[in-house]
Amino acid sequence: MEARRRNQPGTDLCARRQAVTQVECYLPDTHYPLPHRALDGTVWHDALCHGCHGSGWAEDAICGVCNGGGFALLES
């Protein structure tokens, strides 16, 4: 039963981590385009990292911009 519920939009949590503080988004995976939210009240928007273009790697090493996560904060 658990395997059937995975990867179904709206049933999984987003779980995206904020690039700097690493707090985790608790909203459903369908919350886009609303911002991410953490239990501590942190709210953020992110996008593919400009350093590695989402791969997590830059110049054969873990990307220094996103720490390998593939996403970085959008500048406001």
Biopython code that builds the backbone (N, CA, C, O; Angstrom):
import numpy as np
from Bio.PDB.StructureBuilder import StructureBuilder

atoms = [
    (1, "MET", "N", (0.820, -1.191, 0.000)),
    (1, "MET", "CA", (0.000, 0.000, 0.000)),
    (1, "MET", "C", (0.870, 1.263, 0.000)),
    (1, "MET", "O", (0.595, 2.201, -0.749)),
    (2, "GLU", "N", (1.922, 1.293, 0.840)),
    (2, "GLU", "CA", (2.801, 2.465, 0.914)),
    (2, "GLU", "C", (3.440, 2.742, -0.444)),
    (2, "GLU", "O", (3.538, 3.901, -0.848)),
    (3, "ALA", "N", (3.872, 1.713, -1.149)),
    (3, "ALA", "CA", (4.520, 1.894, -2.452)),
    (3, "ALA", "C", (3.558, 2.514, -3.464)),
    (3, "ALA", "O", (3.986, 3.276, -4.331)),
    (4, "ARG", "N", (2.284, 2.204, -3.365)),
    (4, "ARG", "CA", (1.301, 2.762, -4.292)),
    (4, "ARG", "C", (1.104, 4.252, -4.078)),
    (4, "ARG", "O", (0.823, 4.979, -5.030)),
    (5, "ARG", "N", (1.246, 4.720, -2.840)),
    (5, "ARG", "CA", (1.023, 6.134, -2.535)),
    (5, "ARG", "C", (2.195, 7.012, -2.914)),
    (5, "ARG", "O", (2.024, 8.223, -3.052)),
    (6, "ARG", "N", (3.358, 6.459, -3.085)),
    (6, "ARG", "CA", (4.534, 7.259, -3.431)),
    (6, "ARG", "C", (4.425, 7.794, -4.850)),
    (6, "ARG", "O", (3.842, 7.163, -5.731)),
    (7, "ASN", "N", (4.995, 8.960, -5.046)),
    (7, "ASN", "CA", (5.057, 9.604, -6.358)),
    (7, "ASN", "C", (3.689, 9.892, -6.952)),
    (7, "ASN", "O", (3.522, 9.860, -8.171)),
    (8, "GLN", "N", (2.722, 10.169, -6.113)),
    (8, "GLN", "CA", (1.419, 10.604, -6.567)),
    (8, "GLN", "C", (1.254, 12.051, -6.126)),
    (8, "GLN", "O", (1.272, 12.330, -4.927)),
    (9, "PRO", "N", (1.094, 12.973, -7.061)),
    (9, "PRO", "CA", (1.015, 14.387, -6.702)),
    (9, "PRO", "C", (0.003, 14.646, -5.592)),
    (9, "PRO", "O", (-1.124, 14.153, -5.627)),
    (10, "GLY", "N", (0.436, 15.436, -4.599)),
    (10, "GLY", "CA", (-0.426, 15.797, -3.493)),
    (10, "GLY", "C", (-0.371, 14.850, -2.316)),
    (10, "GLY", "O", (-0.877, 15.182, -1.243)),
    (11, "THR", "N", (0.228, 13.674, -2.478)),
    (11, "THR", "CA", (0.303, 12.726, -1.365)),
    (11, "THR", "C", (1.685, 12.704, -0.731)),
    (11, "THR", "O", (1.840, 12.210, 0.385)),
    (12, "ASP", "N", (2.685, 13.227, -1.417)),
    (12, "ASP", "CA", (4.052, 13.289, -0.887)),
    (12, "ASP", "C", (4.330, 14.699, -0.384)),
    (12, "ASP", "O", (3.722, 15.663, -0.849)),
    (13, "LEU", "N", (5.245, 14.813, 0.563)),
    (13, "LEU", "CA", (5.676, 16.121, 1.025)),
    (13, "LEU", "C", (6.762, 16.653, 0.104)),
    (13, "LEU", "O", (7.490, 15.881, -0.520)),
    (14, "CYS", "N", (6.868, 17.955, 0.022)),
    (14, "CYS", "CA", (7.890, 18.577, -0.815)),
    (14, "CYS", "C", (9.282, 18.186, -0.329)),
    (14, "CYS", "O", (10.093, 17.686, -1.109)),
    (15, "ALA", "N", (9.565, 18.408, 0.951)),
    (15, "ALA", "CA", (10.834, 18.052, 1.588)),
    (15, "ALA", "C", (12.051, 18.766, 0.999)),
    (15, "ALA", "O", (13.183, 18.363, 1.267)),
    (16, "ARG", "N", (11.840, 19.816, 0.204)),
    (16, "ARG", "CA", (12.971, 20.599, -0.314)),
    (16, "ARG", "C", (13.626, 21.297, 0.850)),
    (16, "ARG", "O", (12.935, 21.779, 1.748)),
    (17, "ARG", "N", (14.950, 21.365, 0.860)),
    (17, "ARG", "CA", (15.685, 22.030, 1.936)),
    (17, "ARG", "C", (16.126, 23.420, 1.494)),
    (17, "ARG", "O", (16.516, 23.631, 0.346)),
    (18, "GLN", "N", (16.056, 24.356, 2.424)),
    (18, "GLN", "CA", (16.488, 25.716, 2.154)),
    (18, "GLN", "C", (18.002, 25.701, 1.997)),
    (18, "GLN", "O", (18.700, 25.043, 2.768)),
    (19, "ALA", "N", (18.511, 26.420, 1.007)),
    (19, "ALA", "CA", (19.918, 26.320, 0.624)),
    (19, "ALA", "C", (20.903, 26.721, 1.721)),
    (19, "ALA", "O", (22.000, 26.166, 1.779)),
    (20, "VAL", "N", (20.556, 27.647, 2.573)),
    (20, "VAL", "CA", (21.494, 28.137, 3.575)),
    (20, "VAL", "C", (21.290, 27.449, 4.926)),
    (20, "VAL", "O", (22.243, 26.932, 5.510)),
    (21, "THR", "N", (20.058, 27.442, 5.422)),
    (21, "THR", "CA", (19.789, 26.916, 6.765)),
    (21, "THR", "C", (19.471, 25.429, 6.786)),
    (21, "THR", "O", (19.516, 24.804, 7.845)),
    (22, "GLN", "N", (19.151, 24.856, 5.633)),
    (22, "GLN", "CA", (18.825, 23.437, 5.491)),
    (22, "GLN", "C", (17.528, 23.020, 6.190)),
    (22, "GLN", "O", (17.320, 21.829, 6.419)),
    (23, "VAL", "N", (16.638, 23.986, 6.540)),
    (23, "VAL", "CA", (15.332, 23.600, 7.061)),
    (23, "VAL", "C", (14.532, 22.973, 5.929)),
    (23, "VAL", "O", (14.759, 23.286, 4.760)),
    (24, "GLU", "N", (13.606, 22.097, 6.265)),
    (24, "GLU", "CA", (12.883, 21.305, 5.272)),
    (24, "GLU", "C", (11.456, 21.812, 5.084)),
    (24, "GLU", "O", (10.778, 22.154, 6.053)),
    (25, "CYS", "N", (11.007, 21.858, 3.838)),
    (25, "CYS", "CA", (9.642, 22.277, 3.518)),
    (25, "CYS", "C", (8.664, 21.166, 3.905)),
    (25, "CYS", "O", (8.862, 20.002, 3.556)),
    (26, "TYR", "N", (7.614, 21.539, 4.626)),
    (26, "TYR", "CA", (6.627, 20.563, 5.083)),
    (26, "TYR", "C", (5.358, 20.544, 4.225)),
    (26, "TYR", "O", (4.454, 19.753, 4.494)),
    (27, "LEU", "N", (5.273, 21.391, 3.206)),
    (27, "LEU", "CA", (4.065, 21.461, 2.385)),
    (27, "LEU", "C", (3.957, 20.261, 1.446)),
    (27, "LEU", "O", (4.955, 19.589, 1.189)),
    (28, "PRO", "N", (2.745, 19.983, 0.927)),
    (28, "PRO", "CA", (2.601, 18.913, -0.065)),
    (28, "PRO", "C", (3.421, 19.233, -1.313)),
    (28, "PRO", "O", (3.722, 20.396, -1.582)),
    (29, "ASP", "N", (3.775, 18.215, -2.062)),
    (29, "ASP", "CA", (4.606, 18.423, -3.247)),
    (29, "ASP", "C", (3.906, 19.212, -4.349)),
    (29, "ASP", "O", (4.531, 19.537, -5.359)),
    (30, "THR", "N", (2.649, 19.521, -4.182)),
    (30, "THR", "CA", (1.905, 20.285, -5.193)),
    (30, "THR", "C", (1.784, 21.765, -4.837)),
    (30, "THR", "O", (0.963, 22.460, -5.436)),
    (31, "HIS", "N", (2.568, 22.270, -3.889)),
    (31, "HIS", "CA", (2.408, 23.655, -3.433)),
    (31, "HIS", "C", (2.899, 24.691, -4.427)),
    (31, "HIS", "O", (2.534, 25.860, -4.298)),
    (32, "TYR", "N", (3.699, 24.328, -5.401)),
    (32, "TYR", "CA", (4.214, 25.291, -6.384)),
    (32, "TYR", "C", (3.041, 25.957, -7.103)),
    (32, "TYR", "O", (2.107, 25.248, -7.478)),
    (33, "PRO", "N", (3.031, 27.257, -7.317)),
    (33, "PRO", "CA", (4.090, 28.252, -7.203)),
    (33, "PRO", "C", (4.156, 28.961, -5.848)),
    (33, "PRO", "O", (4.883, 29.946, -5.717)),
    (34, "LEU", "N", (3.438, 28.500, -4.865)),
    (34, "LEU", "CA", (3.560, 29.100, -3.540)),
    (34, "LEU", "C", (4.953, 28.820, -2.989)),
    (34, "LEU", "O", (5.575, 27.825, -3.362)),
    (35, "PRO", "N", (5.456, 29.690, -2.099)),
    (35, "PRO", "CA", (6.807, 29.487, -1.567)),
    (35, "PRO", "C", (6.881, 28.261, -0.650)),
    (35, "PRO", "O", (5.865, 27.768, -0.160)),
    (36, "HIS", "N", (8.097, 27.790, -0.435)),
    (36, "HIS", "CA", (8.342, 26.710, 0.521)),
    (36, "HIS", "C", (8.147, 27.254, 1.930)),
    (36, "HIS", "O", (8.323, 28.449, 2.167)),
    (37, "ARG", "N", (7.782, 26.374, 2.874)),
    (37, "ARG", "CA", (7.610, 26.761, 4.281)),
    (37, "ARG", "C", (8.192, 25.685, 5.174)),
    (37, "ARG", "O", (8.035, 24.492, 4.914)),
    (38, "ALA", "N", (8.870, 26.118, 6.232)),
    (38, "ALA", "CA", (9.421, 25.192, 7.226)),
    (38, "ALA", "C", (8.631, 25.332, 8.520)),
    (38, "ALA", "O", (7.941, 26.329, 8.735)),
    (39, "LEU", "N", (8.740, 24.334, 9.368)),
    (39, "LEU", "CA", (8.015, 24.355, 10.641)),
    (39, "LEU", "C", (8.433, 25.511, 11.543)),
    (39, "LEU", "O", (7.653, 25.945, 12.390)),
    (40, "ASP", "N", (9.657, 26.016, 11.370)),
    (40, "ASP", "CA", (10.105, 27.137, 12.203)),
    (40, "ASP", "C", (9.633, 28.491, 11.681)),
    (40, "ASP", "O", (9.973, 29.524, 12.256)),
    (41, "GLY", "N", (8.846, 28.501, 10.588)),
    (41, "GLY", "CA", (8.315, 29.737, 10.032)),
    (41, "GLY", "C", (9.092, 30.292, 8.865)),
    (41, "GLY", "O", (8.664, 31.275, 8.260)),
    (42, "THR", "N", (10.220, 29.696, 8.528)),
    (42, "THR", "CA", (11.013, 30.141, 7.386)),
    (42, "THR", "C", (10.212, 29.955, 6.099)),
    (42, "THR", "O", (9.585, 28.917, 5.892)),
    (43, "VAL", "N", (10.241, 30.967, 5.241)),
    (43, "VAL", "CA", (9.561, 30.924, 3.946)),
    (43, "VAL", "C", (10.598, 31.294, 2.889)),
    (43, "VAL", "O", (11.358, 32.244, 3.078)),
    (44, "TRP", "N", (10.640, 30.551, 1.773)),
    (44, "TRP", "CA", (11.620, 30.847, 0.733)),
    (44, "TRP", "C", (11.170, 30.346, -0.634)),
    (44, "TRP", "O", (10.343, 29.442, -0.751)),
    (45, "HIS", "N", (11.740, 30.962, -1.658)),
    (45, "HIS", "CA", (11.590, 30.530, -3.051)),
    (45, "HIS", "C", (12.962, 30.058, -3.504)),
    (45, "HIS", "O", (13.976, 30.621, -3.091)),
    (46, "ASP", "N", (13.011, 29.046, -4.336)),
    (46, "ASP", "CA", (14.292, 28.633, -4.894)),
    (46, "ASP", "C", (14.139, 28.259, -6.361)),
    (46, "ASP", "O", (13.030, 28.157, -6.886)),
    (47, "ALA", "N", (15.258, 28.062, -6.995)),
    (47, "ALA", "CA", (15.290, 27.704, -8.410)),
    (47, "ALA", "C", (16.537, 26.874, -8.654)),
    (47, "ALA", "O", (17.360, 26.708, -7.754)),
    (48, "LEU", "N", (16.681, 26.354, -9.857)),
    (48, "LEU", "CA", (17.886, 25.604, -10.173)),
    (48, "LEU", "C", (19.107, 26.466, -9.898)),
    (48, "LEU", "O", (19.129, 27.656, -10.214)),
    (49, "CYS", "N", (20.100, 25.862, -9.318)),
    (49, "CYS", "CA", (21.324, 26.563, -8.969)),
    (49, "CYS", "C", (22.014, 27.096, -10.224)),
    (49, "CYS", "O", (22.110, 26.398, -11.234)),
    (50, "HIS", "N", (22.487, 28.325, -10.152)),
    (50, "HIS", "CA", (23.194, 28.921, -11.290)),
    (50, "HIS", "C", (24.627, 28.406, -11.405)),
    (50, "HIS", "O", (25.245, 28.538, -12.462)),
    (51, "GLY", "N", (25.160, 27.823, -10.338)),
    (51, "GLY", "CA", (26.532, 27.314, -10.371)),
    (51, "GLY", "C", (26.663, 25.959, -11.035)),
    (51, "GLY", "O", (27.669, 25.679, -11.687)),
    (52, "CYS", "N", (25.639, 25.102, -10.871)),
    (52, "CYS", "CA", (25.733, 23.733, -11.416)),
    (52, "CYS", "C", (24.555, 23.382, -12.312)),
    (52, "CYS", "O", (24.493, 22.279, -12.855)),
    (53, "HIS", "N", (23.623, 24.313, -12.469)),
    (53, "HIS", "CA", (22.428, 24.106, -13.293)),
    (53, "HIS", "C", (21.610, 22.908, -12.829)),
    (53, "HIS", "O", (21.005, 22.210, -13.643)),
    (54, "GLY", "N", (21.592, 22.670, -11.518)),
    (54, "GLY", "CA", (20.749, 21.631, -10.946)),
    (54, "GLY", "C", (21.391, 20.279, -10.761)),
    (54, "GLY", "O", (20.762, 19.377, -10.207)),
    (55, "SER", "N", (22.616, 20.105, -11.202)),
    (55, "SER", "CA", (23.252, 18.788, -11.099)),
    (55, "SER", "C", (23.872, 18.536, -9.720)),
    (55, "SER", "O", (24.041, 17.384, -9.319)),
    (56, "GLY", "N", (24.212, 19.609, -8.995)),
    (56, "GLY", "CA", (24.879, 19.462, -7.709)),
    (56, "GLY", "C", (26.391, 19.398, -7.820)),
    (56, "GLY", "O", (27.094, 19.395, -6.810)),
    (57, "TRP", "N", (26.892, 19.348, -9.052)),
    (57, "TRP", "CA", (28.338, 19.250, -9.279)),
    (57, "TRP", "C", (28.805, 20.378, -10.183)),
    (57, "TRP", "O", (28.127, 20.734, -11.146)),
    (58, "ALA", "N", (29.968, 20.939, -9.868)),
    (58, "ALA", "CA", (30.585, 21.974, -10.696)),
    (58, "ALA", "C", (32.085, 21.711, -10.727)),
    (58, "ALA", "O", (32.722, 21.611, -9.678)),
    (59, "GLU", "N", (32.637, 21.603, -11.899)),
    (59, "GLU", "CA", (34.079, 21.366, -12.079)),
    (59, "GLU", "C", (34.546, 20.135, -11.308)),
    (59, "GLU", "O", (35.537, 20.188, -10.581)),
    (60, "ASP", "N", (33.821, 19.025, -11.472)),
    (60, "ASP", "CA", (34.166, 17.728, -10.862)),
    (60, "ASP", "C", (34.223, 17.744, -9.343)),
    (60, "ASP", "O", (34.949, 16.953, -8.741)),
    (61, "ALA", "N", (33.463, 18.639, -8.716)),
    (61, "ALA", "CA", (33.376, 18.699, -7.253)),
    (61, "ALA", "C", (31.956, 19.103, -6.870)),
    (61, "ALA", "O", (31.197, 19.587, -7.710)),
    (62, "ILE", "N", (31.603, 18.908, -5.621)),
    (62, "ILE", "CA", (30.292, 19.343, -5.155)),
    (62, "ILE", "C", (30.197, 20.849, -5.315)),
    (62, "ILE", "O", (31.114, 21.585, -4.951)),
    (63, "CYS", "N", (29.089, 21.293, -5.859)),
    (63, "CYS", "CA", (28.891, 22.722, -6.124)),
    (63, "CYS", "C", (28.977, 23.533, -4.834)),
    (63, "CYS", "O", (28.340, 23.194, -3.837)),
    (64, "GLY", "N", (29.760, 24.598, -4.859)),
    (64, "GLY", "CA", (29.923, 25.462, -3.693)),
    (64, "GLY", "C", (28.767, 26.421, -3.485)),
    (64, "GLY", "O", (28.612, 26.970, -2.394)),
    (65, "VAL", "N", (27.952, 26.635, -4.511)),
    (65, "VAL", "CA", (26.822, 27.556, -4.389)),
    (65, "VAL", "C", (25.664, 26.893, -3.650)),
    (65, "VAL", "O", (25.080, 27.497, -2.750)),
    (66, "CYS", "N", (25.323, 25.650, -4.021)),
    (66, "CYS", "CA", (24.154, 24.972, -3.437)),
    (66, "CYS", "C", (24.533, 23.801, -2.532)),
    (66, "CYS", "O", (23.654, 23.109, -2.020)),
    (67, "ASN", "N", (25.817, 23.576, -2.332)),
    (67, "ASN", "CA", (26.308, 22.454, -1.517)),
    (67, "ASN", "C", (25.812, 21.107, -2.025)),
    (67, "ASN", "O", (25.567, 20.200, -1.231)),
    (68, "GLY", "N", (25.663, 20.968, -3.333)),
    (68, "GLY", "CA", (25.270, 19.704, -3.935)),
    (68, "GLY", "C", (23.789, 19.469, -4.021)),
    (68, "GLY", "O", (23.365, 18.425, -4.517)),
    (69, "GLY", "N", (22.978, 20.407, -3.553)),
    (69, "GLY", "CA", (21.516, 20.233, -3.561)),
    (69, "GLY", "C", (20.874, 20.481, -4.901)),
    (69, "GLY", "O", (19.782, 19.974, -5.160)),
    (70, "GLY", "N", (21.517, 21.246, -5.763)),
    (70, "GLY", "CA", (20.972, 21.530, -7.090)),
    (70, "GLY", "C", (20.037, 22.729, -7.134)),
    (70, "GLY", "O", (19.635, 23.152, -8.217)),
    (71, "PHE", "N", (19.683, 23.286, -5.981)),
    (71, "PHE", "CA", (18.787, 24.444, -5.934)),
    (71, "PHE", "C", (19.419, 25.529, -5.086)),
    (71, "PHE", "O", (20.144, 25.241, -4.134)),
    (72, "ALA", "N", (19.144, 26.772, -5.430)),
    (72, "ALA", "CA", (19.681, 27.904, -4.681)),
    (72, "ALA", "C", (18.568, 28.925, -4.468)),
    (72, "ALA", "O", (17.582, 28.941, -5.205)),
    (73, "LEU", "N", (18.728, 29.758, -3.478)),
    (73, "LEU", "CA", (17.720, 30.788, -3.202)),
    (73, "LEU", "C", (17.648, 31.783, -4.340)),
    (73, "LEU", "O", (18.664, 32.113, -4.952)),
    (74, "LEU", "N", (16.459, 32.256, -4.621)),
    (74, "LEU", "CA", (16.296, 33.312, -5.600)),
    (74, "LEU", "C", (16.578, 34.634, -4.919)),
    (74, "LEU", "O", (16.127, 34.864, -3.797)),
    (75, "GLU", "N", (17.313, 35.500, -5.579)),
    (75, "GLU", "CA", (17.591, 36.826, -5.025)),
    (75, "GLU", "C", (16.339, 37.667, -5.128)),
    (75, "GLU", "O", (15.665, 37.655, -6.158)),
    (76, "SER", "N", (16.013, 38.413, -4.053)),
    (76, "SER", "CA", (14.818, 39.241, -4.099)),
    (76, "SER", "C", (15.142, 40.653, -4.483)),
    (76, "SER", "O", (14.244, 41.490, -4.571)),
]
sb = StructureBuilder()
sb.init_structure("model")
sb.init_model(0)
sb.init_chain("A")
sb.init_seg("    ")
for serial, (resi, resn, name, xyz) in enumerate(atoms, 1):
    if name == "N":
        sb.init_residue(resn, " ", resi, " ")
    sb.init_atom(name, np.array(xyz, "f"), 0.0, 1.0, " ", f" {name:<3s}", serial, name[0])
structure = sb.get_structure()
